[in-house]
Amino acid sequence: MAEVGKGTPEARLRHALSVASSSARLQIALAAGTQPDESYIEVLVEYCGVEPDFFVRDMLTWALTRHDPELTVESVLPQLHSASARARSQALHTLSKIGNPTTWTAITVDLLHDENVEVARTAWRTAVGLVPAGHETELAEELVSELGRGDRETQRSLSRAFAALGTAAKPVIGDAAISENQAVRAHAVATLAIMADPDEGFDAAIAEAKRAVALRGAPMSKEQ
């Protein structure tokens, strides 16, 4: 990694990641992963939580995956409790890329139901990727209360999470499909459709589900 100024490698990396140009920060993050150094880990984790550019954040996460996984996980885990939503979300993303199954227990109920939708969506995806065998139903039962939440992208993310859980999630979604809440019912019906036919697009599935739910709730006309 090219030296920027004087001082320790950690100090030089911190200085380099403070430059104004996102393209320069991207190259610095790439270099930090290409030539790993244990002293970089804390700096990379720190900047993951404050970096405004998506592509630079993703490269910072990649750089972290190039370092010792045990040391990296140890530094990343405290970020799950950060007051910064960006820091929580990026920490979850980093854990998903490292893929250490022991970090499953760090994905708390609070994260799965985080008030920040990006944090919650990342927590769903990460939890599904790390869930131990035999705990799929448990996770599905925790996630089911999120049905009907948010916009199209949020609902599609949750449907994908359920689809990834597979057959263990079907009874849970089936129960939600008869919920009294119309938004929950529609989302559950669409999710079941996607689970049955993964090639079906979410927009088509949710539109058909909403139509079916609306028809089901319509008053019956009296026969003359």
Contacts in CASP RR format, 6 or more apart in sequence:
PFRMAT RR
TARGET T0000
AUTHOR 0000-0000-0000
METHOD contacts of the structure
MODEL  1
MAEVGKGTPEARLRHALSVASSSARLQIALAAGTQPDESYIEVLVEYCGV
EPDFFVRDMLTWALTRHDPELTVESVLPQLHSASARARSQALHTLSKIGN
PTTWTAITVDLLHDENVEVARTAWRTAVGLVPAGHETELAEELVSELGRG
DRETQRSLSRAFAALGTAAKPVIGDAAISENQAVRAHAVATLAIMADPDE
GFDAAIAEAKRAVALRGAPMSKEQ
1 9 0 8 1.000
1 12 0 8 1.000
1 13 0 8 1.000
1 28 0 8 1.000
1 31 0 8 1.000
1 32 0 8 1.000
1 34 0 8 1.000
1 35 0 8 1.000
1 37 0 8 1.000
2 31 0 8 1.000
3 12 0 8 1.000
4 12 0 8 1.000
4 15 0 8 1.000
4 16 0 8 1.000
5 12 0 8 1.000
5 15 0 8 1.000
6 12 0 8 1.000
8 39 0 8 1.000
9 37 0 8 1.000
9 39 0 8 1.000
9 40 0 8 1.000
10 37 0 8 1.000
10 39 0 8 1.000
10 40 0 8 1.000
10 42 0 8 1.000
10 43 0 8 1.000
13 28 0 8 1.000
13 32 0 8 1.000
13 39 0 8 1.000
13 40 0 8 1.000
13 43 0 8 1.000
13 44 0 8 1.000
14 43 0 8 1.000
14 46 0 8 1.000
14 47 0 8 1.000
16 24 0 8 1.000
16 25 0 8 1.000
16 28 0 8 1.000
17 25 0 8 1.000
17 28 0 8 1.000
17 29 0 8 1.000
17 43 0 8 1.000
17 47 0 8 1.000
17 51 0 8 1.000
19 25 0 8 1.000
19 28 0 8 1.000
22 53 0 8 1.000
22 55 0 8 1.000
22 56 0 8 1.000
25 51 0 8 1.000
25 53 0 8 1.000
25 56 0 8 1.000
26 53 0 8 1.000
26 55 0 8 1.000
26 56 0 8 1.000
26 59 0 8 1.000
29 44 0 8 1.000
29 56 0 8 1.000
29 59 0 8 1.000
29 60 0 8 1.000
29 62 0 8 1.000
29 63 0 8 1.000
30 59 0 8 1.000
30 62 0 8 1.000
30 63 0 8 1.000
32 40 0 8 1.000
32 44 0 8 1.000
32 60 0 8 1.000
32 63 0 8 1.000
33 40 0 8 1.000
33 62 0 8 1.000
33 63 0 8 1.000
33 66 0 8 1.000
33 67 0 8 1.000
34 66 0 8 1.000
36 63 0 8 1.000
36 66 0 8 1.000
36 67 0 8 1.000
38 67 0 8 1.000
38 68 0 8 1.000
38 71 0 8 1.000
40 63 0 8 1.000
40 67 0 8 1.000
41 64 0 8 1.000
41 67 0 8 1.000
41 68 0 8 1.000
41 71 0 8 1.000
41 72 0 8 1.000
41 75 0 8 1.000
42 75 0 8 1.000
44 60 0 8 1.000
44 63 0 8 1.000
44 64 0 8 1.000
44 67 0 8 1.000
45 64 0 8 1.000
45 72 0 8 1.000
45 75 0 8 1.000
45 76 0 8 1.000
45 79 0 8 1.000
45 91 0 8 1.000
45 94 0 8 1.000
47 60 0 8 1.000
48 57 0 8 1.000
48 60 0 8 1.000
48 61 0 8 1.000
48 64 0 8 1.000
48 79 0 8 1.000
48 87 0 8 1.000
48 90 0 8 1.000
48 91 0 8 1.000
48 94 0 8 1.000
49 57 0 8 1.000
49 79 0 8 1.000
49 82 0 8 1.000
49 84 0 8 1.000
49 86 0 8 1.000
49 87 0 8 1.000
49 90 0 8 1.000
49 91 0 8 1.000
50 84 0 8 1.000
50 86 0 8 1.000
50 87 0 8 1.000
51 57 0 8 1.000
51 60 0 8 1.000
57 90 0 8 1.000
60 90 0 8 1.000
61 90 0 8 1.000
61 93 0 8 1.000
61 94 0 8 1.000
61 97 0 8 1.000
62 97 0 8 1.000
64 72 0 8 1.000
64 76 0 8 1.000
64 94 0 8 1.000
64 97 0 8 1.000
64 98 0 8 1.000
65 72 0 8 1.000
65 94 0 8 1.000
65 97 0 8 1.000
65 98 0 8 1.000
69 98 0 8 1.000
69 100 0 8 1.000
72 94 0 8 1.000
72 98 0 8 1.000
73 95 0 8 1.000
73 98 0 8 1.000
73 100 0 8 1.000
73 102 0 8 1.000
73 103 0 8 1.000
76 91 0 8 1.000
76 94 0 8 1.000
76 95 0 8 1.000
76 98 0 8 1.000
77 91 0 8 1.000
77 95 0 8 1.000
77 103 0 8 1.000
77 106 0 8 1.000
79 87 0 8 1.000
79 88 0 8 1.000
79 90 0 8 1.000
79 91 0 8 1.000
80 88 0 8 1.000
80 91 0 8 1.000
80 92 0 8 1.000
80 106 0 8 1.000
80 107 0 8 1.000
80 108 0 8 1.000
80 111 0 8 1.000
81 88 0 8 1.000
82 88 0 8 1.000
82 91 0 8 1.000
85 114 0 8 1.000
85 116 0 8 1.000
85 118 0 8 1.000
85 119 0 8 1.000
88 111 0 8 1.000
88 114 0 8 1.000
88 116 0 8 1.000
88 119 0 8 1.000
89 116 0 8 1.000
89 118 0 8 1.000
89 119 0 8 1.000
89 122 0 8 1.000
92 107 0 8 1.000
92 111 0 8 1.000
92 119 0 8 1.000
92 122 0 8 1.000
92 123 0 8 1.000
92 126 0 8 1.000
93 122 0 8 1.000
93 126 0 8 1.000
95 103 0 8 1.000
95 106 0 8 1.000
95 107 0 8 1.000
95 126 0 8 1.000
95 130 0 8 1.000
96 122 0 8 1.000
96 125 0 8 1.000
96 126 0 8 1.000
96 129 0 8 1.000
96 130 0 8 1.000
99 129 0 8 1.000
99 130 0 8 1.000
100 130 0 8 1.000
101 130 0 8 1.000
101 132 0 8 1.000
103 130 0 8 1.000
104 127 0 8 1.000
104 130 0 8 1.000
104 131 0 8 1.000
104 132 0 8 1.000
104 135 0 8 1.000
107 123 0 8 1.000
107 126 0 8 1.000
107 127 0 8 1.000
107 130 0 8 1.000
109 142 0 8 1.000
111 119 0 8 1.000
111 120 0 8 1.000
111 123 0 8 1.000
112 120 0 8 1.000
112 123 0 8 1.000
112 124 0 8 1.000
112 127 0 8 1.000
112 142 0 8 1.000
112 143 0 8 1.000
112 146 0 8 1.000
113 120 0 8 1.000
113 145 0 8 1.000
113 146 0 8 1.000
114 120 0 8 1.000
114 123 0 8 1.000
117 149 0 8 1.000
117 150 0 8 1.000
117 154 0 8 1.000
120 146 0 8 1.000
120 149 0 8 1.000
120 154 0 8 1.000
121 153 0 8 1.000
121 154 0 8 1.000
121 157 0 8 1.000
121 158 0 8 1.000
124 143 0 8 1.000
124 146 0 8 1.000
124 157 0 8 1.000
124 158 0 8 1.000
124 161 0 8 1.000
125 157 0 8 1.000
125 160 0 8 1.000
125 161 0 8 1.000
127 139 0 8 1.000
127 143 0 8 1.000
127 161 0 8 1.000
128 139 0 8 1.000
128 161 0 8 1.000
128 164 0 8 1.000
128 165 0 8 1.000
129 164 0 8 1.000
131 139 0 8 1.000
131 165 0 8 1.000
134 168 0 8 1.000
136 165 0 8 1.000
136 166 0 8 1.000
136 168 0 8 1.000
136 169 0 8 1.000
137 168 0 8 1.000
137 169 0 8 1.000
137 171 0 8 1.000
137 172 0 8 1.000
139 165 0 8 1.000
140 162 0 8 1.000
140 165 0 8 1.000
140 168 0 8 1.000
140 169 0 8 1.000
140 172 0 8 1.000
140 173 0 8 1.000
141 172 0 8 1.000
143 158 0 8 1.000
143 161 0 8 1.000
143 162 0 8 1.000
144 172 0 8 1.000
144 173 0 8 1.000
144 175 0 8 1.000
144 176 0 8 1.000
146 158 0 8 1.000
147 155 0 8 1.000
147 158 0 8 1.000
147 173 0 8 1.000
147 176 0 8 1.000
147 179 0 8 1.000
147 183 0 8 1.000
147 184 0 8 1.000
147 187 0 8 1.000
147 188 0 8 1.000
147 191 0 8 1.000
148 155 0 8 1.000
148 158 0 8 1.000
148 181 0 8 1.000
148 183 0 8 1.000
148 184 0 8 1.000
148 186 0 8 1.000
148 187 0 8 1.000
149 155 0 8 1.000
149 158 0 8 1.000
152 202 0 8 1.000
152 203 0 8 1.000
152 206 0 8 1.000
155 187 0 8 1.000
155 190 0 8 1.000
155 202 0 8 1.000
155 206 0 8 1.000
156 202 0 8 1.000
158 187 0 8 1.000
158 191 0 8 1.000
159 187 0 8 1.000
159 190 0 8 1.000
159 191 0 8 1.000
159 194 0 8 1.000
159 202 0 8 1.000
159 205 0 8 1.000
160 194 0 8 1.000
162 169 0 8 1.000
162 173 0 8 1.000
162 191 0 8 1.000
162 195 0 8 1.000
163 169 0 8 1.000
163 191 0 8 1.000
163 194 0 8 1.000
163 195 0 8 1.000
163 198 0 8 1.000
166 195 0 8 1.000
169 195 0 8 1.000
170 192 0 8 1.000
170 195 0 8 1.000
173 188 0 8 1.000
173 191 0 8 1.000
173 192 0 8 1.000
173 195 0 8 1.000
174 188 0 8 1.000
174 192 0 8 1.000
176 184 0 8 1.000
176 185 0 8 1.000
176 187 0 8 1.000
176 188 0 8 1.000
177 185 0 8 1.000
177 188 0 8 1.000
177 189 0 8 1.000
177 192 0 8 1.000
178 185 0 8 1.000
179 185 0 8 1.000
179 188 0 8 1.000
182 213 0 8 1.000
182 214 0 8 1.000
185 209 0 8 1.000
185 213 0 8 1.000
186 206 0 8 1.000
186 209 0 8 1.000
186 210 0 8 1.000
186 212 0 8 1.000
186 213 0 8 1.000
187 206 0 8 1.000
187 209 0 8 1.000
188 209 0 8 1.000
189 209 0 8 1.000
189 212 0 8 1.000
189 213 0 8 1.000
190 202 0 8 1.000
190 205 0 8 1.000
190 206 0 8 1.000
190 208 0 8 1.000
190 209 0 8 1.000
190 210 0 8 1.000
191 205 0 8 1.000
193 200 0 8 1.000
193 205 0 8 1.000
193 208 0 8 1.000
193 209 0 8 1.000
194 200 0 8 1.000
194 201 0 8 1.000
194 202 0 8 1.000
194 205 0 8 1.000
END
